[in-house]
Amino acid sequence: MDLRTIINKTISGVKYIMTQPTMMFRNKQNVEIIATHIVKEDDLGRPDLIALEHYNDDSKTDVILKWNGISDPFSLQVGDVLEIPNDQVPFYKLERPMRFEDNIVKSFFKVF
């Protein structure tokens, strides 16, 4: 699995903010679904194996996870059904800013 995508995550204090999207799909309604995959025990915690099985390429792990609305790969459960889109599915890669701006005015407000 390509964990280099963690570089594009933002940091709040010492915690990574993992829930921000890293990609958005274009023309999702026109994408061919090439297979459905039922998660097996061997797949738990290893979505890269699912990408290897269907694409022969573990770098496409994010495509499968994001297509199925999964941001936490460790949330997969045995029996979950995943759609496997065509490996050429068009998407926008979302880059996150690497620096934060200190805004003194915002610090006076609290979010509840």
Number of C-alpha atoms within 10 A of each C-alpha: 16 11 8 8 11 12 12 17 20 19 14 9 7 6 9 13 13 14 11 12 14 19 16 15 15 12 10 13 7 8 15 14 12 12 12 12 15 15 17 14 12 11 16 16 14 15 22 21 18 25 22 15 12 19 16 12 15 17 14 20 21 22 22 21 21 17 19 14 11 15 16 12 16 12 11 20 15 13 11 11 14 19 16 21 20 16 17 10 16 15 14 10 11 12 14 13 9 10 8 9 5 8 8 8 7 8 8 7 8 6 3 3
